[in-house]
């Protein structure tokens, strides 16, 4: 048996020094389980609601911006729009020519299309 000395009180221990008693396994009660299920359910519902609100706000910024059939560059109605960029034929040609011209400027020092 180990005796632990303190300046005020001496305490006797029936365990060897440094060995702690075995811990009992914690088993939650049904009330604890119900509370945890409710808390995690509420947190998940709040997260889903917030995610839906963010998605709705994101989608709302694009509603009615460009109706179908209008060029995104000039805003004119067109029978044919490029499926990727939503540009009419004239604006698509101008954009391609600008791209070629800037590449020529870097390669030859002249901003032009041949």
N, C-alpha and C positions, 0 to 999 in steps of 0.2 A: 504494500500500500504506500502510495506516494503522498508526502506531505508538502503542500505548497505554502510557503511563508510569505506573509505580507506584513508590513510594518504595523498594521492595526489588528489584523485578524489572521489566524492560521486556519487553513481550510484543508481538510483531508479528502482525498479522492480515492475511490475504490477501483479506478481504471489506471492502467499505466499511462505515463505522461505522453501526450501527443496523439493518443488514439481517441477518436470521437465515437460516440454511440452510433449504431446503425440508424440510418434515416428511414423513416417510415414512408412508404409510397403514398403520394397525394392522390386521392380519388375524389374528383369533384362531385358535388351533389347535383341532383337533377335541376335544382334552382340555378346553380352556377352554369350548367350546360344550356339551360333555356335562355339565361341572360346573354351568354356568349353568342348563341345562335341569333338572337334578336339583334345584338350589337353589330355582328358581322353582316347580317342581312340588311340592316339599315345603311351601313357603310357602302355596301355594294349597290344598293338602290340609289344612294346619293351620287356615287361615281357614275353610274349609268345615266342618271338624269343630267348631270353636268356634261357628260360626253355628248348627249343628244342636243343639249343647248348650244354647245360649241359647234357641232355639225350644222345645226340650223342657222346659226349666225354666219358660218362660213358659206353655206349655200345661198343665204339671203343677199350676199354682196354681188352675186352673179345673176340674180333674177332680173330679167328685163334689160340687161345690159346691151346685148346684141341679139335682136330677133333673128330667127332662122331666115337665111336668104340674103342677109346684108353683109357686105364686105367689112371686115374689122378695121381696115385701114382708111378707106374712103367713106364708108357708110352707105354706099349706093347699093340698091337691090341688084342682084345678079342671078342669072339662070344657073351658072356653074361657080362653085366655090371650091378652092383647094381643100381637100378633106383634113389636112393636117393644120394649116395655118388660117383657114377660113378667109382667104383672100380671093378677090376676083382675078380674072386673067391679067388685066392691065397692072394691077398692084403687084401681083406675083412676078410678072416680068420685070417691073421696076425694082423689086427687092432682089431678084436674081442678078440683074445688071449691077446693082450697087455692091453686091457681094463680090462679083467678078472684078469690078473696078478697084475695090479696096485691096483685093489680092494682087492685082496688077501693080498698084501703087507700091506695095511692099517689095514686089519682085523687080519692077523696072523703074520705079520712081515716078510713074505717071498714072494719074487717076483716070483711067479710061477703059472702055469696053471695045473690043475689035469686032 
